[in-house]
Amino acid sequence: MLDKNTNKFTLWVLAWPIFIELFLQFLLGAVDTLMVSRISDDAVAVVGFSNQLFQAMTTLFMTVASGAGILIAQKIGSHRTGDARTIGIMAVSATTIIGLACSVILFAMPEAIASVLQLPEHLLPLAGTYISIVGGGMILIAMMATMSTVIRNTGNTRGPMYVAIGMNIIHVIMNYGFIFGAFGFPQWGLTGVAISTVVSRLLAVLLLLYMFLRSFEYRIKWKEFGVFDRPLFGEILKIGWPLGINMSCWVFTQLIIYSFIATLGAAELAARTYMNTLESFCFLLGSSIAMAAQIQIAHLFGAGRIREAYRSAYRALGIGAIYVVVNAFILYVFGKQLLGLFTDDKTIVAIGASLLGMNLILQPGKMLNMALGNSLNAVGDTRFTMYISLGSMWLVATGLSYVLGIHMGWGLIGIYSCMIADEYLRGVLSFIRWRGQKHLRKAEQVEPVSHQARSMEPIPAQA
């Protein structure tokens, strides 16, 4: 049975569909930004700001989804597919409820939330419209993210990729129609973009639900969505709550940093939004490799193949680092021209271009952090990544960003310097932790006899 699943969990087989899915998500964001820029730079600033808010809300349900994803890969690796199936069902049920609560909050008071987060006053009416519509569909984001996570961790990374392709095509067509009044669509501007986003996500949820119900050996029945296994849910939370805090740290610190940037002005906020789009392209391959490595290592760890799990992290790091450096260099060379595709405002282009060299420094640190951090999460060492996130993100990324960027007047350059320092600090600490092999050695000591034949060779003291 192990051999049957092994080919599904190789790094390349897992990574390339994830890359295509992430690329399409990036394309969706880039096309959104490009099309919305035809409305106004203010509209771009609102979309960028709102997306940070939505990411902050997603941490509430990704706590369950991420923990469930890791456990599913581990359970499949140890041939406990029944437990994996139950975990998937509970994860989707729980996150749907959380997503519904988020939808109600964002739909009910969008402008009040944006105002509290220091969005410039003249942008509040636009933000109110966009947040109420897209935020009102948070339940769709919850269902989509959780089902994609569950499906990917069963080894089927192609399914979510196909859904992403369809969602992107529909979204782009509807965006074009609503913004330019094409294909018989009304010219609704940012409101139309918001409606397009919700409709495309709804269709994606329906397709993912069809796949999810058939992701395990036995088809999931509707009545099973009420199932609750306390011990298994406890396992989800044991791995998931530190992951949730980790993600919360990142998203909320990014949201606070966005509020710092908002105080610098709408031009800086728009420039940061455009640069965020370009940076996402830089890290697409690196991110897909890191995500694939997490699934692979969790599967190997669950199967008792400890030595292979240890080495897989370094392999993913090496491959990913090459890709992100090459991509960052390409962006450094052509970044100014790419920024010019989004806006004609010379001030915004100049601000964005000033950050291109810093991005070249940022990306390798980001790859180090994500590859080794994901590896630690895959074997259940999620508390360590939580602790270093709490310290580094709040003190370095956020605290120092305010000191250098706002208090000392360095602006975006100061804020970016702190983001770079944060990525490298967490990356180095994760590398030291993984090299120490504490969690892996502990697992090897308690490994059942049935698995010892697969991991009798001791783990080397050094990489």
N, C-alpha and C positions, 0 to 999 in steps of 0.2 A: 504493500500500500504506500509506503514511503516513496518508492521509486516512481509510482504513478503521479505523485504530486511534485516531485523534485523539479522537473522541468518548468513547472508553473512559477517556481519561486527563485529562478535565477535572476541576477541583477538586471541583465539586458531585457529579458522577457517582461519583467515588471516595470522597468524604467521607461521604455520607449512609448507605451500608451499613456503613461503619466505625463511624459514630456509633451505629447501632442495635446492632451487634455489641458495642461497648464498653458501651453502656447495659445490654444484657442481661448482660454480665459483671459490671457494677456491681450489677445487680439480683440476680444470683446471690450476690454477696458480701454485699449488704444483707440478703437473705432468710436467708442462712446466719447472719449476725450476729444478726438479729432472732430467728430460731428457736432458735439456740444460747443466746441470752440467757434463753430460757425454761428452759434446763437450769440455768445458773448464770453469774454474772459471771466466775467462775474459768474456766469452759469457754470464754467469749469471749476471755479473756486468752490462753488456750492456742492457740486458733485464730488470733488475730492474730499471736502470736509465731511459730507454725509457718509461717504464710504468708510471713513475712519470710525464714525459713530456706529455704523452697522457692524463693522468688525468687532467693535467693543461689545456689542450685544451678543455676537455669535459665541463668545467665550462661555456664555451661560450654558449653552447646549453642547458645545464642543468638548467640554469636560467629560461628558458621558460618551460622546461619539469617539473621541480619541482613545480613551481607555478601553472601550469596547473593541476598537479596531486592532489594537495591539494584542488583546486577549484572544481575539478570534484567530489571528495568525499563530499564536502560541498553541491554542487548543487544537487547531488543525495539524500543526507539527507533531503534537503528541497523540494524534488520532482520536481526540475527544470531539468529534464533529457534532454530536448532539448538544454538548455544552456550547459550542461555537454558535450553533443555530439559535439557541435560547438567548444567548447574549445579544445577537443581532436583533432579535425581535424586541427585547426589552429596551435596547438603545433607541430604536426608531420610535417606540411608544413614548418614552420619557422625553425625548428631544422635541417631539411634535407638540407636547403639552407646553414645554418651555417656550418654544417658538411662537405659539399662539398668544401667550402672555406678553411677549415682546411686541408682537404685532399690535395688540390693543394699546399698549403704552405709547408707541411711536405714532400711531394713527391719531391718538387723542390729543397729544400736546407737542407737536413738532417744533413750533417756533419757540416755545418756552425752553425746550431742551437745547436748541441751538443757541439761544440767548445766554443760558447758563454757561455754555462752553465757549463764550467770548467771540462768537461769529460777529463780524461787523454788522451794525444795525441795518445798513442799506441792503444787505444780502438776506435778511430774515424772511421777507415775503417769498422769495424764490425757494429758500430752504424749507419753509413751511409746506409748500406744495410738493416738493420732491420727496422730503422725508415722510410725509403722511402717506404718499402712494407706495413708494418702494419699501419704506419701513413697515407699512401695514401688511406687506407680504413677507415679513420675517419668518412666518411659519413655513413658507416655501423654501427659504434658505436653510432652515433647520432640517427639514425633511431631505432636501437635496444633498446637503453636506453629510448627513448621517448615513443615508443609503449609499452614497458614493464611497464613503469610508469603509462601510461593511463589505460592499461588493469587492472593492480593491483588495481588502485583506483576506478574502477567500482565494486570492490569486488571479482573479478576473479583473485585470486593469484595463482591458479593452472596452468593456461595457460602458463605464463612465465616459470613456473617450468618444465613443459613438454618439452618446447623448450630448456631449459638449459640442460636437460638430453640428448636430441639428439645431441646438439652442442658439449657437452663434449665427447660423444662416438666417434663422427667423428673426433674431434680434436686430441684425444689421439691416435687413429689408424693412422692418417696421420702423427702425430709427430713421432711416432715410425718408420713408414716407411721411412720418410725423413732422420731421424738421423742415423738409422742403416742399411738403404738400404733394408728393408724388403718389402714383398708383391709386389715386382717388382718396387718399388719406387726408384728414383735416390738418392744417399746419398749426400744430399745438406746441411747438417748441419744447421746452424742458418738461412740460407736463406730458407730452407725447413720449419723450424718452423714458420717463418713469413708467408709463403704461406699457411700453414695449418691454421694459425690463421685467415687469411682473408677469406679463403674458408668456414670455419665453421661458421664464422659470417654472411657471405652472405646467407647461407642456413637458419640460425636462423632468419634473417630479413624477408625472404620470408614466413616462418611459422608465425611469429608475425604479418606480414601484413595481412595475411588471418584472423587471430583472431581479429585484430584491426577493420577490416571492418565490423565485426559482433558483436562488443562489446556493442552496444547500441540497443535500441528498434527497430530502423529502420536501415537497412544496409547502410553503407556509400558508396556513389557512387564516381567514380573517378573524375567527374567534380566538386565535392564539395571541392576538395583540394585547389581550388582557392578562397574559401569563406574567407571573412575578416569582422569580427564584431568588430568595434573599441571600443565600451564600454567594451565588454567581454575581448578583448585583453588588454585593460587598466587594468582590474582586475587581469589578469595574471601577468602583469608587476609589479603591486602594491605589490603583494605577492612575485613575482619571483625575482625582482632585488635585494632585500636584501639577499635572499637565494643565488643568484648567487655570490654576493660579499662574503658572508659567505663561500661558497664552494671554491671560488677563493682564499680566505685567507688561507684555509687549504691546498689546493693543491699547491699553489705557495710557501708557507712557507715550505712545505715538499720538494718541488723541490730545494729550496735554502739550506735547511738542507742537502739534498743529495749532493749538490755541496760542502758543508762544509766537509762532510764525504769523498767525492772524493779526497779532498786535503790531507786527512790522508793516503790514499793509496788504491790500488785495493783490498787488503785483507779486510779492514774495509768496503768497499763498498759491497763486496760480502757477508760479515757476516751480514750486515744490511739487504740485500735482503733476505737471508735465514731466519733471525729472523722475517722479515715482513711477510713472508709466515706462520710461526708458530704462530705469534700473531694474524693473521687473523683467524686462526682456533679457537683460544681462544675466540674470540669475535663473532663467528658466531651466536650462539643462542641469545646473547645479542642484536646484531644488528638486527636480524629478529624480535625480540620482540619490539624493539624501532620503527622499520619501520611499523610494524603492528599497534602499538599504535597510530602512526601519522595518519594512514588511519582511524582507529576507532574513534579517537577523532575528526577528521575533519568531519566525518559523523554525530556523535552525536551533534557537535557544529552546523552544518547546520540544523539539525532536531530540534534545540532548547532545547536539553536535556543537559543543561549546567552543572548541578550537576554531572551527570554520566560522562561527559567529564572530569571534574575536578578530580574525583576519579580514573578514568582509568589510568591517568599518574602515580600515586603512585603504583597502582597494577602492571603495567608494570615494573616500577623501581625495585620493590621488587623481582619479579620473575626473571628478568634479572640479578640482582646482584648476586643471588644465583648461577645461571648457570656460570657466567663469573669467579667467585671466584673458583669454583670447577675446571673449565677448566684450569685456570691459574696455579692452584696447580699441576694438572696432568702434565702440560708442565714443571713446575719447577722440578718435580721429574725425568721426562724422556727426558727433552729437549736436553741434551748432546748427548744421543743416537740417537735422531731424527736428530740432526744436522749432525751426522756422516753418515746418509743416503744420504745427499746431497754432501758432500765433504770429501776427505781424508786429506785435508790440516789441520794440527793440529793447526796452527796459527788462521785460520778462525774459527774452532770449539771452540777454547779457547776464542776468542773475543765474539762469539755468546753466549757461556755458561755464560760469565760474566754478561750478561744482563737478564738472566732468573729470578733472584730474583727481579730485578727492574720491570719486566713485571707483577709480582704478585701484586705489588703496583699500577701499571698503570691501570690495567683493571677495578677495581671498579670505579675509577674516570672517566674512559671513559664511563662506563655505566650510571653513574649519569649525565654526560654531555649530552649524546645522548638521553636518555629517556626524560629528562626535556626539552632539546633543541627542540626535535621533537614535543613535546606537545605544546610548545609555537608557533612553526611554524604552527601546525595544526589549531590553532585558529586565525592565521593571524598576530601574534605578531612577525613578521620576522625581523623587524628593531632592536629589542632589541638583538636578537641573532647575528645580523650583527655587532652591536656596540661592544659587548663583544668579538667577534671574532677579530675585527680590533685591539682592544687593547691587548688582551692576546696573540693571535697567533704571532703578529709581535714583541711585546716587550718581552714576556716571552719565547715562543717556539723558536723564531728565534734569536732575539737580545741576550738573555742570552745564547743561544746555542753557539753563536760565542764567547762570552766572556769566558764561562767556558770550552767549548770543544776545541776551537782553540787557543784563546789568552792565556788562563791559562794552556793549555795543558792537560786537563782532558780527551780529546778524546770522544769516544762514551759514556762513563759513564756520562760525563758532559752534553752531548746533550740529553741523555735519562732523566736525572734529570729535565731538562727544559721542556721536553715533558710531564712528569708527572705533574709538577707544572701547566702547561697550562690546562690540562684536568680537574684538580680539581678546579682551579679558575673559569673556565667557568661553570663547573657543579654546584658549590655552588651559583654562581650568578643567574643561571637559576632556581635553586631551590627556591631562595628567591623571584624571579619574579613570578614564578608559585604560590607560597604560598600566595603572595599578591593578586592574582586573578584580577588584574587591567583590563585586556582585557576581561575576562569572565564577570565581573560585568557590564562593559560597554555594552556588547552584551545583557545581561539580561535586561538591562534598556530599550533597543530599540526593544525587542522581540515582534513580532506581537501577537495580542490577540489569534490567532488560535493556537499558540504554548505555551501560558502561562500555560495551564492546565497541560502540561507535565513537567513544571519546576517551579511550584508555590512555592515549598519548598526552602527557601533561602539557599545559599551556606554557609557552616559553616565557621567561621572565621579562624579555624585551621584545618590542615589535620587530 
